[in-house]
Amino acid sequence: MIAALPVFFFAMAASAQTPAPTQTTPAPAPKTAQGPGKVATIHIQNAILQTKDGQKAAQDLQTRFNPRRQELEKKSNDITNIQNQIRTGGATMSEAAKAKLQRDYDNNTKEFTRAKDDFEAEVQQEEGKIMNDLGQKLMDVVVKYATQKGVSVVVDVSSQQSSVLWADPSIDITNDVIKLYDQAHPGPAPAGPPAAPPAKKQ
């Protein structure tokens, strides 16, 4: 049940110290350095993740919300245990005992659902603030990079709804933008090893 918690920055913190995958693998070829009307691609989400600010924000968010996440995991396990008792003992226990277990199951499920919804809403709100803040800073770097390199169009390929079906790896500027961002915003690197990845959806 707890596996359904979708937390983007928790996943980011888990991979914060490893290179983020992009839709294309950058090649050593020059990045859009020739000819007029040049086009470049960037994976904005990965770029934000791999900046020092992004890594620190991900770990700070995980540290802040992990205690509540663990509480939800415990509540989910408690509900599963009650469900197992109802299923395995239904044929032998008294009607009163079965009724009590059913009430416990219903009450715990309602409490869990409310707590889970509140948790997800609060985390998503904080994630949105972080993405907006870092996204605006990153856009300044993208514009500066594109202007200096003579790039006419920069396409974000991080969305699953992107219309880009294929792009030459040599026009991916994600890593270049990450480096420029960290040079412009040399914040402290996140401390400690990355946390374990969040549970996968069932």
N, C-alpha and C positions, 0 to 999 in steps of 0.2 A: 504493500500500500504506500509506504513512504517513498518508494522508488519513483513516484510520479512528481517529485519536486523539481521543477525546471528552474535552475539557478545558473544563469550564464556566467557570472563572474566567479562562482565556485569552480566551474570547469576551467576558467581562465587561470585561477590561482594554481590549479593542479598541474598546469603545463607551463607555468610562467617562466621557468628556467630552461625551457627547451625551445628550439626554433619552431614557430607556428607554421603549419602547413599552408601553402597557398594553392590555388587551383592549378597553377602552372609552376614548374620548377625553374627558378631563375638560372639563366645561363651566363657565362662570362662575357657574352657579347655586349657592346655598348648599349646603354639604355636610351633609346629614341634620340640619338644624337645627330641624325642625318636627315636632311631634306625638310621642306615646308609641310605644314599640315600634319604634324606628327601626333600620334595617339599613344597614350600610356595606360596601363592598367594598374590598379592597386587593390589590395585586400584590406579594407579599412579596419575591420574587426581584428584581424591579425596584427595590423600595424599598431593599433591601440594596445593590444595585449603585450606586445614585445617592447614597447617603450618602458623606460624605468618607472615613469608615473603610472602606467597601466599595470605593471607588475605589483607595485606597492599598493595601488588601490584595490586590486584583486585580493591580495593577502589581508589587507586591513578589513575588507568586507567579510572575508571568510572568518577571521578572528572574532569579529563582532557578532556574527550570526550563527556560528557553529554551536554554541550552547543550546540555542533554541532548536536548531536542526536535530541535535542529539536527543532533545526532549521529545520531539515528534517521532523520531525513530523508536524510542522506548514506548510511546503511546501506541504506535502501530504494532509493535511486538505484543503488547498487552492485549490488544484487540484480537490478534491472531491466536493467542493462547486461549482466550475465552471462546473463540469460534471453534477451536479444536476440542475444548471440553464439551461444548454443546454437541458436536458431531460424534465424539467417541463415547460419551456417557449418556446420550439421549435415551438409550434403551433400558438403562438400569437406574438412573436417578429419579427421584420423586418429581411430581409435577411442580411442587413449590421450588425445588432446587433448579429445575429447568427454567421456570419463570424468572427467578432471580438472575440466573446467568444471561437470559435474554435481555432483561432490563439493563444489566451491566454492559452488555454488548451494545445496545442501542445508545445508552448514555455516553459511553466512551467513543463510539463512532461519531456522534454529533459533536462532542468536544474536540475530537481530532480534526474533523472537517473544518470547524471554525478556526482552530489554531493554525491549521495548514493554509487556509485561505488568507488569513491575516499575515502569516509569515511570507508567503509568496508575494502578496501585494506590497509589503514593506520592502522586501529585497528588490523587487522589480523597480520600485520607485527610486531606491538608492542607486541601482544600476543605471537607471535613466539619467540621473544627475551626473554620474561619473562619465557616461558616454557623451553627454552633451558638453561637459566641461572639457574633456580631453579631445573630443571631436572637433571643437572649435579651434583649439590650439593646433591640432594636427592639420586642419584645413589651411591655416596660415602657412604651415610648412609646405604643404602640397602646392599652393599657389606660388610660393617663392621658388620652389624647385621647377615647376612647369615654366615659369617666366624665364628663369635662367637657362633652361635647356631648350627653350623654343617649342614646348609641347602645346598643342592647340586644344587637345581634349584629354581628360583623365577619367577613365571609367572604373567605377567601383564594382569589383566582381565578387564581393563577399556575400551578397544576397543570393538566395536560391532562385529568386525571381529575375535575376540578371538575364538580359537577352544575349549576353556574350556566350557563344557556343564553344569558341576556341580562340586562343590568343597566343602569339609567339612569346615564348618565355623571355626573350630579350627586351620586351617592352614593359615588363613588370617592374615597377619602381618601389614596391613595398619596402624592401630592405634599405634602399637609399633614403626613403622618407623617415624610417625609424632612426637611422643614424643621425640625420639632420635634426630630428625632433629632440633626441637626447643631447645633442650639442647645444640646442637652443634652450632646453629645459633640463639641466643636469641635476635632477633631483636624486635623493639617496636611493640606492638599490634596495629591494626588499630583503629582509633578513630571514635566515632559516631556510630549510629545505621546503620544496613544494608539498602541499598537503595531498592526501589521497584523493583520487577523482571521485565525483559524486556517483551515487548508485545509478545504474542504467535503468531506463524505463522498461517496464515489463510489457 
